[in-house]
Amino acid sequence: MPINPAFAKGILAIIPEMFKDTKGKWSSKRTVSGVLAIASVTQIDAGGITTNTLILAAISIIPLCFSVFEKK
């Protein structure tokens, strides 16, 4: 099933915005966490849920959990 080019172009425009913080700069927490989350989801999709994929998923959300306690 081919991807609609307009849909792909829209997604590619949105993805960089997801990794930026409130000041418009790239956030390393969001970027690294996002990449790890995508990697864990693709591994779960390919091989099912294993201990390693659960650990990878947990590692990917830890920085986001601690970012709640940051001072603005």
C-alpha positions in Angstrom: 0.0 0.0 0.0 1.7 3.2 -1.1 1.8 6.3 1.1 0.0 9.3 -0.2 2.7 12.0 -1.1 0.6 14.8 0.5 0.3 12.8 3.7 4.0 12.0 3.8 4.9 15.7 3.2 2.6 16.8 6.0 4.1 14.3 8.4 7.7 15.3 7.5 6.8 18.9 8.2 5.3 18.0 11.7 8.1 15.8 12.9 10.8 18.4 13.4 8.3 20.6 15.4 7.7 17.7 17.9 11.4 17.8 19.0 11.5 21.5 19.8 11.0 23.0 23.2 8.9 26.0 24.1 11.6 28.4 22.9 11.8 26.9 19.5 15.2 25.2 20.0 15.8 21.5 19.5 15.4 19.7 22.8 17.9 16.8 23.3 15.6 15.2 25.9 12.8 15.0 23.4 15.0 14.1 20.5 16.8 11.2 22.2 13.6 10.0 23.9 11.7 10.1 20.6 14.4 8.2 18.8 14.5 5.5 21.5 10.7 5.3 21.6 10.5 4.8 17.9 13.2 2.2 18.1 11.4 0.3 20.8 8.1 0.4 19.0 9.6 -0.9 15.8 11.4 -3.7 17.7 8.1 -4.6 19.5 6.4 -4.6 16.1 9.1 -6.8 14.5 9.7 -9.3 17.3 7.1 -8.9 19.9 7.4 -7.8 23.5 10.6 -8.9 25.1 12.6 -7.9 28.2 15.0 -5.8 26.1 12.2 -3.9 24.3 10.5 -3.1 27.6 13.8 -1.8 29.0 14.4 0.3 25.9 10.8 1.7 26.2 11.4 2.5 29.9 14.7 4.2 29.1 13.0 6.3 26.5 10.4 7.8 28.8 12.6 8.4 31.9 13.9 11.8 30.7 10.4 12.9 29.8 9.1 11.9 33.3 11.8 14.0 35.0 11.3 17.0 32.7 8.0 17.6 34.5 10.0 18.7 37.6 12.1 21.2 35.7 12.0 24.9 36.6 10.6 26.9 33.7 
